[in-house]
Amino acid sequence: MKYIDEFQNPDLAGRLLDEIRATVTRPWALMEVCGGQTHSIIRHGIDQLLPPEIELIHGPGCPVCVTPLEMIDKALEIASRPGVIFCSFGDMLRVPGTGRDLFQVRGQGGDVRVVYSPLDALRIAEQNPDREVVFFGIGFETTAPPNAMTVHQARKRNIRNFSLLVSHVRVPPAIDAIMRSPECRVQGFLAAGHVCSVMGTAEYPELARRHQVPIVVTGFEPLDILEGVRRTVLQLERGEHTVENAYQRAVTAEGNPAAQAMLSDVFEVADRAWRGIGVIPDSGWRLSARYRDHDAEHRFSVEGIDTREPAECRSGEVLQGLLKPNECEAFGTTCTPRSPLGATMVSSEGACAAYYLYRRLDAGTPGQRPPASAPTASGTPSPVTASLEGSPLA
């Protein structure tokens, strides 16, 4: 398949790994921003194929995972109300709120529906004029434009019973917040290619200059990620800190002007809370005054939410890159995809879900990789060998 098979070529992967090994002379800690990149890294064992000097830190780029608990609880309260049809993408239904999730609300009689597009929710609103229809609008710059377009269409077509529960967040302020943290170890970033395909790269040069870190716009296939790592390490070794675009087949400097215009019309920049991290200034969007009538928070006036995170859940540390999922005491025991404590174990882009799915169950010794040919104590192949089975890098 064009643009897929070409970027999973094992021979080219080997060459990139050789170049990285020949370039690196000291330890470097890089953060991949996007949860999709994290899954690709863990699925293909890329972090274990890299030289031991390079550590990949998993960033907060999972849209489901960073949706704050208070917003989840508001969704649960609204979805429980009579006369409401609550629409969402499927990965939000099992995200735990305080004591329950949207699946449980549906089991208790709430009208919770899985849709594949916000326009599906708008169609439901049009077909049910006597019901309030709410779409749960979450995610980064990639999912915000279609949600903005849907609200724009609702206003244009005078569909008054449609509203959007907004929890959209923005990547650049999160990078800034990560770099300002006193616990930050990140020395370079693999920026999310799909975000930049919408927003372009204009916001990143100032971040690179301010924090003296290279930022390389990176795709999602194995060769994309290895090329992103190669360029980032090369900059670090040279003492440079610029923005590079290693995903030119999808990203231009200006991004998508039409999508940006729609965002500017429907939304306005606002402070946003990130689950496990806290409030980051100017890191999200809310509906602008012109579209406030379609704001579910405004329409339903949900107040008095008492949020309670499970004490044993350390997903906040995972989202900040301070902890690997398999270093959490609850990982794979009291916290599994069937009984998750936090959103990072539920989402298809969550780091904990990736570690569980691809059997990274043992934390081992931090910073130490077993040799590819060495068997484990049980006689099974090492995690490196196992990660390559069925992988395009095999």
C-alpha positions as CSV (number, residue, x, y, z in Angstrom):
1,M,0.0,0.0,0.0
2,K,1.4,3.4,-1.0
3,Y,2.9,5.3,1.9
4,I,2.6,2.4,4.3
5,D,4.7,-0.5,3.1
6,E,7.5,1.9,2.0
7,F,7.8,3.2,5.5
8,Q,8.0,-0.3,7.1
9,N,11.0,-1.5,5.0
10,P,13.3,-3.4,7.4
11,D,16.4,-2.8,5.3
12,L,15.9,1.0,5.4
13,A,15.2,0.7,9.1
14,G,18.5,-1.1,9.6
15,R,20.3,1.7,7.8
16,L,18.7,4.4,9.9
17,L,19.5,2.5,13.1
18,D,23.2,2.3,11.9
19,E,23.2,6.0,11.3
20,I,21.8,6.7,14.7
21,R,24.3,4.4,16.4
22,A,27.2,6.1,14.5
23,T,25.9,9.6,15.5
24,V,25.1,9.3,19.2
25,T,28.0,9.8,21.7
26,R,26.2,10.5,25.0
27,P,22.8,9.9,26.6
28,W,19.8,11.8,25.3
29,A,16.1,11.8,26.4
30,L,13.6,12.4,23.6
31,M,9.8,12.7,24.0
32,E,7.4,11.6,21.3
33,V,4.4,13.8,21.8
34,C,1.6,11.7,20.2
35,G,0.0,8.6,21.6
36,G,-0.1,7.1,18.1
37,Q,3.6,7.4,17.9
38,T,3.9,5.7,21.3
39,H,1.9,2.7,20.1
40,S,4.0,2.4,17.0
41,I,7.2,2.6,19.1
42,I,6.1,-0.1,21.5
43,R,4.4,-2.3,18.8
44,H,7.5,-2.5,16.7
45,G,10.0,-2.5,19.6
46,I,11.7,0.6,18.3
47,D,12.8,1.8,21.7
48,Q,14.6,-1.5,22.3
49,L,16.3,-1.4,18.9
50,L,17.8,2.1,19.5
51,P,21.2,2.4,21.1
52,P,21.1,2.4,24.9
53,E,22.1,6.1,25.1
54,I,18.7,7.1,23.7
55,E,15.6,7.0,25.9
56,L,12.2,7.7,24.5
57,I,9.9,9.4,27.0
58,H,6.1,9.0,26.3
59,G,4.3,12.3,26.2
60,P,0.7,13.4,26.9
61,G,-0.5,13.1,23.4
62,C,-3.4,10.8,24.0
63,P,-6.6,12.9,23.6
64,V,-8.8,10.5,25.7
65,C,-6.2,10.2,28.4
66,V,-5.8,14.0,29.0
67,T,-9.5,14.7,29.2
68,P,-9.9,15.8,32.8
69,L,-11.8,13.8,35.3
70,E,-14.2,16.7,36.0
71,M,-15.1,16.8,32.3
72,I,-15.7,13.0,32.3
73,D,-18.0,13.4,35.3
74,K,-19.9,16.3,33.6
75,A,-20.4,14.0,30.6
76,L,-21.7,11.3,32.9
77,E,-24.1,13.7,34.6
78,I,-25.4,15.1,31.3
79,A,-25.8,11.6,29.8
80,S,-27.9,10.5,32.7
81,R,-30.5,13.2,32.3
82,P,-33.9,12.3,30.8
83,G,-34.5,13.6,27.3
84,V,-30.7,13.6,26.4
85,I,-29.1,11.6,23.7
86,F,-25.4,11.6,24.4
87,C,-23.1,10.9,21.5
88,S,-19.4,10.0,21.6
89,F,-16.7,8.2,19.9
90,G,-16.4,4.7,21.2
91,D,-13.1,5.0,23.1
92,M,-14.7,7.4,25.6
93,L,-17.3,5.0,26.8
94,R,-15.0,3.0,29.1
95,V,-12.9,5.9,30.4
96,P,-13.5,5.8,34.2
97,G,-15.0,8.8,35.9
98,T,-15.7,9.0,39.6
99,G,-17.2,5.6,40.2
100,R,-18.7,4.8,36.8
101,D,-18.3,5.3,33.0
102,L,-20.5,6.0,30.0
103,F,-21.1,2.2,29.5
104,Q,-22.6,2.0,33.0
105,V,-24.7,5.1,32.3
106,R,-26.1,3.3,29.2
107,G,-26.7,0.2,31.2
108,Q,-28.7,2.2,33.7
109,G,-31.0,3.5,31.0
110,G,-29.1,6.5,29.6
111,D,-29.3,7.0,25.9
112,V,-25.6,6.9,25.1
113,R,-24.7,6.3,21.4
114,V,-21.5,5.6,19.6
115,V,-21.0,7.7,16.5
116,Y,-18.2,7.8,13.9
117,S,-18.4,11.5,13.1
118,P,-19.8,14.6,14.9
119,L,-22.0,15.0,11.8
120,D,-23.7,11.7,12.8
121,A,-24.7,13.4,16.1
122,L,-26.0,16.4,14.2
123,R,-28.1,14.1,12.0
124,I,-29.5,12.5,15.2
125,A,-30.4,15.9,16.5
126,E,-32.2,16.7,13.3
127,Q,-34.1,13.5,13.5
128,N,-35.1,14.0,17.2
129,P,-36.2,17.6,17.5
130,D,-37.8,16.9,20.9
131,R,-34.6,15.6,22.4
132,E,-31.3,17.3,23.5
133,V,-28.4,15.8,21.6
134,V,-24.9,16.3,23.0
135,F,-21.6,15.4,21.3
136,F,-18.5,14.9,23.4
137,G,-15.9,16.9,21.6
138,I,-12.4,15.9,22.8
139,G,-8.9,15.8,21.4
140,F,-6.2,17.9,19.9
141,E,-5.9,20.1,16.8
142,T,-6.7,17.1,14.6
143,T,-10.3,16.5,15.8
144,A,-11.2,20.1,16.6
145,P,-11.9,21.2,13.0
146,P,-14.6,18.7,12.2
147,N,-16.2,19.5,15.6
148,A,-16.0,23.2,14.8
149,M,-17.6,22.5,11.4
150,T,-20.4,20.6,13.0
151,V,-21.3,23.5,15.4
152,H,-21.1,25.9,12.5
153,Q,-23.5,23.7,10.5
154,A,-25.9,23.5,13.5
155,R,-26.0,27.3,13.8
156,K,-26.4,27.7,10.0
157,R,-29.2,25.1,9.8
158,N,-30.9,26.3,13.0
159,I,-30.6,22.9,14.7
160,R,-31.1,24.3,18.2
161,N,-31.2,21.0,20.1
162,F,-27.6,20.2,19.3
163,S,-24.7,21.1,21.7
164,L,-21.1,20.3,22.1
165,L,-19.4,19.3,25.3
166,V,-15.9,20.8,24.6
167,S,-12.6,19.4,25.9
168,H,-10.2,20.3,23.2
169,V,-6.5,20.9,23.9
170,R,-3.5,22.3,22.1
171,V,-0.1,20.8,21.8
172,P,2.4,23.8,21.8
173,P,1.3,25.0,25.3
174,A,1.7,21.5,26.7
175,I,5.3,21.3,25.3
176,D,6.0,24.6,27.0
177,A,4.5,23.4,30.3
178,I,6.6,20.2,30.1
179,M,9.8,22.1,29.6
180,R,9.0,24.5,32.5
181,S,8.5,21.6,34.9
182,P,11.5,21.3,37.4
183,E,11.3,17.5,36.9
184,C,11.6,17.7,33.1
185,R,14.3,15.5,31.6
186,V,13.3,16.0,27.9
187,Q,16.1,17.2,25.6
188,G,14.3,17.0,22.3
189,F,10.8,16.4,20.8
190,L,9.3,14.3,18.1
191,A,6.3,16.5,17.3
192,A,3.0,15.0,16.2
193,G,2.8,15.0,12.4
194,H,-1.0,15.0,12.2
195,V,-1.4,18.0,14.5
196,C,1.1,19.9,12.3
197,S,-0.8,18.9,9.1
198,V,-3.6,21.0,10.5
199,M,-1.8,23.8,12.3
200,G,1.5,24.0,10.5
201,T,4.8,24.6,12.3
202,A,4.6,28.4,13.1
203,E,4.2,27.9,16.8
204,Y,7.2,25.7,17.3
205,P,10.3,27.8,16.5
206,E,9.8,30.0,19.5
207,L,9.4,27.0,21.7
208,A,12.7,25.5,20.3
209,R,14.5,28.8,20.9
210,R,13.1,29.5,24.3
211,H,13.8,26.0,25.7
212,Q,16.9,25.2,23.6
213,V,15.4,22.0,22.3
214,P,15.2,20.5,18.8
215,I,11.7,19.8,17.6
216,V,11.3,17.4,14.7
217,V,7.9,17.0,13.1
218,T,7.5,13.2,12.8
219,G,5.1,10.7,11.3
220,F,3.9,7.4,12.7
221,E,5.4,4.5,10.7
222,P,8.6,2.8,11.9
223,L,10.8,4.7,9.3
224,D,9.1,8.0,10.2
225,I,9.9,7.6,13.8
226,L,13.5,6.4,13.2
227,E,14.1,9.4,10.9
228,G,12.7,11.7,13.5
229,V,15.0,10.2,16.1
230,R,18.0,10.5,13.8
231,R,17.4,14.1,13.0
232,T,16.8,15.0,16.7
233,V,19.9,13.2,17.9
234,L,22.0,14.9,15.1
235,Q,20.8,18.3,16.3
236,L,21.6,17.5,19.9
237,E,25.0,16.2,19.1
238,R,25.7,19.4,17.2
239,G,24.3,21.6,19.9
240,E,21.5,22.9,17.6
241,H,17.8,23.6,18.5
242,T,15.7,24.2,15.4
243,V,12.4,22.9,14.0
244,E,12.7,20.4,11.2
245,N,9.9,18.8,9.2
246,A,10.6,15.1,8.7
247,Y,7.0,14.4,7.6
248,Q,6.8,16.5,4.4
249,R,4.4,14.1,2.6
250,A,1.7,15.3,5.0
251,V,2.9,18.6,6.6
252,T,3.5,22.0,5.2
253,A,4.7,25.1,7.1
254,E,1.4,26.8,6.8
255,G,-0.8,23.7,7.6
256,N,-4.4,23.7,6.6
257,P,-5.7,27.4,6.3
258,A,-9.3,26.4,5.8
259,A,-9.3,24.3,9.0
260,Q,-7.6,27.0,10.9
261,A,-10.2,29.6,9.7
262,M,-13.0,27.3,10.9
263,L,-11.3,26.9,14.3
264,S,-10.8,30.7,14.7
265,D,-14.5,31.3,13.8
266,V,-16.0,28.7,16.2
267,F,-13.6,28.5,19.1
268,E,-11.5,30.8,21.2
269,V,-8.3,29.9,23.1
270,A,-8.8,29.2,26.8
271,D,-7.1,27.7,29.8
272,R,-7.7,24.0,30.0
273,A,-7.2,21.3,32.6
274,W,-5.3,18.2,31.6
275,R,-6.0,15.0,33.5
276,G,-3.1,14.1,35.8
277,I,-1.3,17.4,34.9
278,G,-3.5,20.3,35.9
279,V,-4.5,23.6,34.3
280,I,-2.2,24.8,31.4
281,P,-2.8,28.4,30.3
282,D,-4.1,28.9,26.8
283,S,-3.8,25.1,26.2
284,G,-7.4,24.6,24.9
285,W,-10.4,25.9,23.2
286,R,-13.9,26.8,24.1
287,L,-16.9,27.9,22.0
288,S,-16.8,31.6,21.1
289,A,-19.6,33.9,22.2
290,R,-21.1,33.6,18.7
291,Y,-21.7,29.9,19.3
292,R,-22.2,29.8,23.0
293,D,-25.8,28.7,22.6
294,H,-24.4,25.3,21.4
295,D,-22.1,24.9,24.5
296,A,-23.3,21.9,26.5
297,E,-21.6,23.2,29.7
298,H,-23.5,26.4,29.4
299,R,-26.8,24.8,28.4
300,F,-26.9,22.2,31.2
301,S,-25.2,24.2,33.9
302,V,-23.5,21.2,35.5
303,E,-22.4,22.2,39.0
304,G,-21.2,20.6,42.2
305,I,-19.1,17.9,40.6
306,D,-17.1,16.0,43.2
307,T,-14.2,14.3,41.4
308,R,-12.1,11.6,43.0
309,E,-9.1,9.9,41.2
310,P,-8.2,6.4,42.5
311,A,-5.3,6.8,44.9
312,E,-3.4,3.9,43.3
313,C,-3.6,5.3,39.8
314,R,-0.4,6.9,38.6
315,S,-1.5,7.8,35.1
316,G,-0.7,11.5,35.7
317,E,3.0,10.6,36.1
318,V,2.8,8.5,32.9
319,L,1.3,11.4,31.0
320,Q,4.1,13.7,32.2
321,G,6.7,11.2,31.1
322,L,7.9,10.8,34.7
323,L,7.0,7.1,34.9
324,K,6.9,4.2,32.4
325,P,3.6,2.3,32.6
326,N,5.1,-1.0,33.8
327,E,6.8,0.9,36.7
328,C,3.4,1.5,38.2
329,E,2.5,-1.0,41.0
330,A,-1.1,-1.3,39.7
331,F,-0.1,-2.0,36.1
332,G,-1.3,-5.4,34.8
333,T,-2.7,-6.4,38.3
334,T,-5.4,-4.1,39.7
335,C,-5.3,-2.0,36.5
336,T,-6.0,-3.8,33.2
337,P,-8.0,-3.0,30.0
338,R,-10.9,-4.9,31.5
339,S,-10.8,-3.0,34.8
340,P,-8.9,0.2,34.2
341,L,-8.0,2.7,36.9
342,G,-7.1,5.5,34.5
343,A,-7.7,6.5,30.9
344,T,-4.2,5.6,29.8
345,M,-5.2,1.9,30.1
346,V,-8.4,2.4,28.1
347,S,-7.6,4.5,25.1
348,S,-6.2,3.1,21.9
349,E,-3.5,5.7,22.1
350,G,-2.8,5.3,25.9
351,A,0.8,4.4,26.9
352,C,-0.5,1.9,29.5
353,A,-2.7,0.2,26.9
354,A,0.2,-0.1,24.5
355,Y,2.5,-1.7,27.2
356,Y,-0.3,-4.1,28.1
357,L,-1.3,-5.0,24.5
358,Y,2.3,-5.6,23.4
359,R,3.2,-7.4,26.6
360,R,5.7,-5.0,28.2
361,L,4.7,-6.2,31.6
362,D,8.0,-6.3,33.3
363,A,9.7,-3.0,34.2
364,G,13.1,-4.7,34.5
365,T,16.1,-2.5,35.3
366,P,15.6,1.1,34.2
367,G,17.7,2.0,31.2
368,Q,18.8,-1.6,30.6
369,R,17.9,-3.6,27.4
370,P,18.4,-7.3,27.2
371,P,20.3,-8.5,24.2
372,A,18.2,-9.6,21.3
373,S,19.4,-13.2,21.3
374,A,19.2,-13.8,25.0
375,P,16.4,-16.0,26.4
376,T,14.5,-14.9,29.5
377,A,14.4,-16.9,32.7
378,S,11.3,-18.7,31.5
379,G,13.0,-19.8,28.3
380,T,11.0,-17.5,26.1
381,P,12.6,-15.0,23.8
382,S,13.7,-11.6,25.2
383,P,11.3,-8.7,24.8
384,V,13.4,-7.4,21.9
385,T,13.0,-10.6,20.0
386,A,9.4,-11.0,20.9
387,S,8.6,-7.4,19.8
388,L,10.0,-8.2,16.4
389,E,7.8,-11.2,15.8
390,G,5.2,-10.2,13.2
391,S,6.7,-6.7,13.1
392,P,7.6,-5.0,9.8
393,L,11.1,-4.5,11.3
394,A,11.5,-8.3,11.7
